[in-house]
Amino acid sequence: MSRQLDSGALDRLARRVIECEAIVGVIGLGYVGLPLAVAVARAGYGTIGLDVDPEKPQHIAAGRSYIGAVMSGDLKALVAAGRLSATTDFTAIERCDVIVICVPTPLTRHRTPDLSYIETTARTIAKYLRPGQLVVLESTTYPGTTREVVQPILESCGLQAGRDFLLGYSPEREDPGNQSFETASIPKVVSGQGAQASELVAAFYGRVVKQVVPVPSCEIAEAVKITENIFRAVNIALVNELKIIFDAMGVDVWQVIDAAKTKPFGYMPFYPGPGLGGHCIPIDPYYLAWKSREFDLPTRFIELAGEINTQMPVYVVRRLEEALDRTAGMALGASRVLLIGLAYKKNVADIRESPSLRLIELLERRGARVSYHDPFVPAVPATREHSEIGGRASVPLDAATVAAHDAVLVATDHDDIDYALIAAHARLIVDTRNVFARLGLSAGHIVKG
Ligand SMILES: NC(=O)c1ccc[n+]([C@@H]2O[C@H](COP(=O)([O-])OP(=O)(O)OC[C@H]3O[C@@H](n4cnc5c(N)ncnc54)[C@H](O)[C@@H]3O)[C@@H](O)[C@H]2O)c1
C-alpha cells in the first residue's frame, strides 16, 4: 500500500468515478447495503460487498437474495457478469476507489447512540486507506458524526481528508416492503467535506440513482435523515394519541383520517398501530436527543412521541382485555390468543423492535397463552431482549387453529393472510390495523384496537 503524497490521485479518482471505471466497496450487506450494492453494480461499477458475517458473501456468490427488495435472479446475473462479488476479506478495501459504509447504528442499553459499528469499520478502512479514495458514510446518525467521529479515525493513518482522500455522507432512504420504490428511484441527498468531495459524491450517486439532492454540508445531510425519521415518529405518536381519544368518544380514527386526507394541501395521512418497530423510527430520534444534550437543549417532541408510541402495546392489551371480558366474560389470564403478524410492518420479515414481541411479552406476563402466525417469520430468531420466545414457530392459519383461540389479535396486516377465514372462524378479533374494515369484513365480533 502506497501512502506517500500523490497530488494527482484525487483527479484520477474523479475520472474513474465519472467514466464508471471505479471499483466500489459496500461495507455492511444488510437491508441497506445489499440493495445499494446491486444498484451500484447495475450502474456499471465493479462492486465488492464486504461483511463480517460470512453467510452474506456465501449467499451472494450463490445468487441467493436474503433481502426482500432484491431479486435472486438480479443478484445471480450481476454475479455471473462479474460486476458484483462479496467477501469477508477487508484487504479488498485497498482495491476500491469508492467505499460506502452501511453498518448498523443501534442504541446501547441506556438508549444512547452505539457508534461502535461505524468506529470499527472506520478503523478497518484506515488500515487500508490510500490516496485517491472516496469514503461515504450512509448509516443513519446524528449531525457531526462524519466530521467528528469518522474523519479523525480515517486520518489516524496519516492521510488527510480533502487532500489525500475524500469524505462524504449520504443517508439511505430504503423503505422495506414498499413496491413503488427501489434504491435507484428514491432521490438521494448527498454531501461531502469540502467542494471537491461534494462534487464527487454527487457525481458518483448521480450514476447510481435517478436524482441526487446536493446539500452544503455533511451535517445538513445527517440532519435531513434524522428529521425525516423524527417527523414520522412524532406524527405516528399524534395519530396514536388521537386514536385513544377518539375511541373514548366513539369516533373511528380511521374514518377520520380517510376523510381528512382528501384535503389537497396541508395534511398528510399517518396511521395508528400497535406501536413502533423497525431499525429506524424507534431508534434514530434518540440519536438527536443524545446529541442535543451537548447543547443543553431539551427534545420534548422526541421524548413525548417515544413515550406515546412505546405505551401503545399496553393500550392494545387493555383493549383486548376489555373485549374478552365484555364479549365472553373471560379473564385475559385465562385466554388463548392468536397473534397475527410478528414483523414490525406489513410484507417484510424484519422483527427488529417489533411491537408484536412486546405484545407477546405483556400478554404472557398476564397469564395468556399466545401463539402467532406470520408467513414471513416461520420461527422467532433468538433476540437478546426477548430470549423467552426465541425458537417459537408460526402456527398454520386454518379454521381449526383460529377457532381454538379465544381471540385473534392483528398486529401486522400482511397482504398474504386469509382475513375472511379469520373473520369466519374467530370468536373475537382485535384489529390494530383496520384491515378488516378496509376489506369490507366488518362484523360485531371485530373490535378496533
Ligand atoms: N433498514 C432500513 O430500512 C434502513 C433505512 C434507512 C437507513 N437505515 C440505516 O442504515 C444502516 C444499516 O441498517 P441495515 O438495516 O442495513 O442494517 P442490517 O443489520 O440489515 O445490516 C447491517 C450489516 O452490516 C454488517 N456488519 C456489522 N458490522 C460490520 C462491520 N464491522 N463490518 C462490515 N459489516 C458489518 C452486518 O453483518 C449486516 O449484514 C443503519 O444506520 C440504519 O439506521 C436502515
PDBQT file of the ligand as one rigid body, heavy atoms in Angstrom, charges set to zero:
ROOT
HETATM    1  N1  LIG A 501     -33.372  -0.969   7.324  1.00  0.00    +0.000 N 
HETATM    2  C1  LIG A 501     -33.791   0.179   6.852  1.00  0.00    +0.000 C 
HETATM    3  O1  LIG A 501     -34.908   0.266   6.349  1.00  0.00    +0.000 OA
HETATM    4  C2  LIG A 501     -32.936   1.423   6.871  1.00  0.00    +0.000 A 
HETATM    5  C3  LIG A 501     -33.391   2.541   6.166  1.00  0.00    +0.000 A 
HETATM    6  C4  LIG A 501     -32.618   3.692   6.139  1.00  0.00    +0.000 A 
HETATM    7  C5  LIG A 501     -31.424   3.727   6.866  1.00  0.00    +0.000 A 
HETATM    8  N2  LIG A 501     -31.008   2.637   7.581  1.00  0.00    +0.000 N 
HETATM    9  C6  LIG A 501     -29.731   2.743   8.270  1.00  0.00    +0.000 C 
HETATM   10  O2  LIG A 501     -28.746   2.032   7.539  1.00  0.00    +0.000 OA
HETATM   11  C7  LIG A 501     -27.796   1.450   8.418  1.00  0.00    +0.000 C 
HETATM   12  C8  LIG A 501     -27.738  -0.049   8.200  1.00  0.00    +0.000 C 
HETATM   13  O3  LIG A 501     -29.017  -0.598   8.508  1.00  0.00    +0.000 OA
HETATM   14  P1  LIG A 501     -29.496  -2.006   7.963  1.00  0.00    +0.000 P 
HETATM   15  O4  LIG A 501     -30.968  -2.047   8.233  1.00  0.00    +0.000 OA
HETATM   16  O5  LIG A 501     -28.998  -2.248   6.604  1.00  0.00    +0.000 OA
HETATM   17  O6  LIG A 501     -28.748  -2.979   8.985  1.00  0.00    +0.000 OA
HETATM   18  P2  LIG A 501     -28.594  -4.572   8.854  1.00  0.00    +0.000 P 
HETATM   19  O7  LIG A 501     -28.446  -5.062  10.247  1.00  0.00    +0.000 OA
HETATM   20  O8  LIG A 501     -29.661  -5.124   7.975  1.00  0.00    +0.000 OA
HETATM   21  O9  LIG A 501     -27.225  -4.758   8.075  1.00  0.00    +0.000 OA
HETATM   22  C9  LIG A 501     -26.012  -4.370   8.591  1.00  0.00    +0.000 C 
HETATM   23  C10 LIG A 501     -24.951  -5.304   8.031  1.00  0.00    +0.000 C 
HETATM   24  O10 LIG A 501     -23.675  -4.829   8.497  1.00  0.00    +0.000 OA
HETATM   25  C11 LIG A 501     -22.904  -5.954   8.841  1.00  0.00    +0.000 C 
HETATM   26  N3  LIG A 501     -21.842  -5.505   9.738  1.00  0.00    +0.000 N 
HETATM   27  C12 LIG A 501     -21.896  -5.269  11.055  1.00  0.00    +0.000 A 
HETATM   28  N4  LIG A 501     -20.686  -4.847  11.494  1.00  0.00    +0.000 NA
HETATM   29  C13 LIG A 501     -19.875  -4.803  10.434  1.00  0.00    +0.000 A 
HETATM   30  C14 LIG A 501     -18.528  -4.452  10.243  1.00  0.00    +0.000 A 
HETATM   31  N5  LIG A 501     -17.775  -4.025  11.259  1.00  0.00    +0.000 N 
HETATM   32  N6  LIG A 501     -18.015  -4.552   9.004  1.00  0.00    +0.000 NA
HETATM   33  C15 LIG A 501     -18.764  -4.983   7.970  1.00  0.00    +0.000 A 
HETATM   34  N7  LIG A 501     -20.052  -5.320   8.085  1.00  0.00    +0.000 NA
HETATM   35  C16 LIG A 501     -20.602  -5.239   9.294  1.00  0.00    +0.000 A 
HETATM   36  C17 LIG A 501     -23.875  -6.931   9.431  1.00  0.00    +0.000 C 
HETATM   37  O11 LIG A 501     -23.369  -8.254   9.395  1.00  0.00    +0.000 OA
HETATM   38  C18 LIG A 501     -25.074  -6.741   8.495  1.00  0.00    +0.000 C 
HETATM   39  O12 LIG A 501     -25.007  -7.590   7.376  1.00  0.00    +0.000 OA
HETATM   40  C19 LIG A 501     -28.250   1.852   9.813  1.00  0.00    +0.000 C 
HETATM   41  O13 LIG A 501     -27.577   3.027  10.186  1.00  0.00    +0.000 OA
HETATM   42  C20 LIG A 501     -29.720   2.138   9.642  1.00  0.00    +0.000 C 
HETATM   43  O14 LIG A 501     -30.194   3.051  10.601  1.00  0.00    +0.000 OA
HETATM   44  C21 LIG A 501     -31.742   1.480   7.576  1.00  0.00    +0.000 A 
ENDROOT
TORSDOF 0
